[in-house]
Amino acid sequence: RDRLKRVTVGAVAFTAVAAVIVAVVLEQRRQEAADARASAAAARDRAEGVMTFMVGDLLDDLEPLGRLDLVTRVGGRAREYYETLPPADASAASLENRALAMRRLGQAFARRGDLPQALSAFRAALASAEALERRGTGSSGRFQRALAEAAIGETLVRQGYPTRARELLESNQSLLRELSAARADDAELLLARSELDARIARILLSEGRRDDAVGLTQDALAHAERAFALDREDLARRRTVLRRRLDLADVKYGPDRRKRVEEMHGVIAEIEALRLETPDDVRWTELEAVARMRVALAQQARSRFDDAATEAQLSARALADLVRRDPANLSWASWLASAKRVAFQSLLQKFRPTSNRLDEFRASGTSSLGVASPVAAP
């Protein structure tokens, strides 16, 4: 009996000691796990800080230099990082950064003319924005979703699907108007509305709805001017205002080519001054080249072939410099080819004898009144 008692007491003591040891081991492991989680969280925070710099300050520094090849490389590295991060481990800030990174990567691809890659990046941005919206983060997720869907819509337009694009863009137009009610002086939101209204206006113009396009383009200009008024030192906002003024001249004075040229020349004068102030920012060069091409086409339509050739040549010269900076930029290369073609056509028309142009005109079967020419009638 005594022996049984001693065994029982020993067993109880051993169990108690074992329980203490197990508790200590478990606590140690829990602490190690907590330390590991804290260490992993700290590492993610550090990585997130690097990603924030990469998709923010670094891209802001690269874009003015015209190095879109580096922009896409940096954006690609950011994409690789976010793809390795499990969605459950992503914070709201991480999801927002991911949406921003993918959208900026898509914009870089779009500017380089790689629309399939751009669309892929924009859809990745949309996925992150929708995940952010499901977190219930207020208007942030909805805003990021609107920006991503608007970018997808613009890409669809360039790919030749205007109807699908307009439906998507008009849906986002309503969302941005709703968000504006609570964020009336939010510059980012105002600029987003400006871009979206301008995109829809271009689609409406292609459908022959000029009056609607003019009204929407005027709204787009008003949003851009309001954003610029909030910070008149922000050159990016001023650049948006000038783009909207070019858009309005195109849309509003389309049939009145003389007035359109006058309005665009006024904008070009401002662009030239700003380009001289910031010679390292190629975005002014790009904007001036595009503006001069618009003028060249308007002058060509007025039969002002000498002026058209001059504007096209100036545009081609600027674009050639941009292409030298980034030979892989398909958009710049395409614009350069167009500028050279317009310059060549204008010079050809300028030096072609008037009688030859008249014979060609008659052979086309159209008179100056827009009716069938009797010369060409069967």
Stockholm file with secondary structure:
# STOCKHOLM 1.0

chainA/1-378         RDRLKRVTVGAVAFTAVAAVIVAVVLEQRRQEAADARASAAAARDRAEGVMTFMVGDLLDDLEPLGRLDLVTRVGGRAREYYETLPPADASAASLENRALAMRRLGQAFARRGDLPQALSAFRAALASAEALERRGTGSSGRFQRALAEAAIGETLVRQGYPTRARELLESNQSLLRELSAARADDAELLLARSELDARIARILLSEGRRDDAVGLTQDALAHAERAFALDREDLARRRTVLRRRLDLADVKYGPDRRKRVEEMHGVIAEIEALRLETPDDVRWTELEAVARMRVALAQQARSRFDDAATEAQLSARALADLVRRDPANLSWASWLASAKRVAFQSLLQKFRPTSNRLDEFRASGTSSLGVASPVAAP
#=GR chainA/1-378 SS CHHHHHHHHHHHHHHHHHHHHHHHHHHHHHHHHHHHHHHHHHHHHHHHHHHHHIIIIIHHHHGGGTCHHHHHHHHHHHHHHHHHSCGGGCCHHHHHHHHHHHHHHHHHHHHTTCHHHHHHHHHHHHHHHHHHHHTTCTHHHHHHHHHHHHHHHHHHHHTTCHHHHHHHHHHHHHHHHHHHTTCTTCHHHHHHHHHHHHHHHHHHHHTTCHHHHHHHHHHHHHHHHHHHHHCTTCHHHHHHHHHHHHHHHHHHTSSCHHHHHHHHHHHHHHHHHHHHHSTTCHHHHHHHHHHHHHHHHHHHHTTCHHHHHHHHHHHHHHHHHHHHHCTTCHHHHHHHHHHHHHHHHHHHHHHSCHHHHHHHHHHTTBCTTSSBCTTTCC
#=GC SS_cons         CHHHHHHHHHHHHHHHHHHHHHHHHHHHHHHHHHHHHHHHHHHHHHHHHHHHHIIIIIHHHHGGGTCHHHHHHHHHHHHHHHHHSCGGGCCHHHHHHHHHHHHHHHHHHHHTTCHHHHHHHHHHHHHHHHHHHHTTCTHHHHHHHHHHHHHHHHHHHHTTCHHHHHHHHHHHHHHHHHHHTTCTTCHHHHHHHHHHHHHHHHHHHHTTCHHHHHHHHHHHHHHHHHHHHHCTTCHHHHHHHHHHHHHHHHHHTSSCHHHHHHHHHHHHHHHHHHHHHSTTCHHHHHHHHHHHHHHHHHHHHTTCHHHHHHHHHHHHHHHHHHHHHCTTCHHHHHHHHHHHHHHHHHHHHHHSCHHHHHHHHHHTTBCTTSSBCTTTCC
//
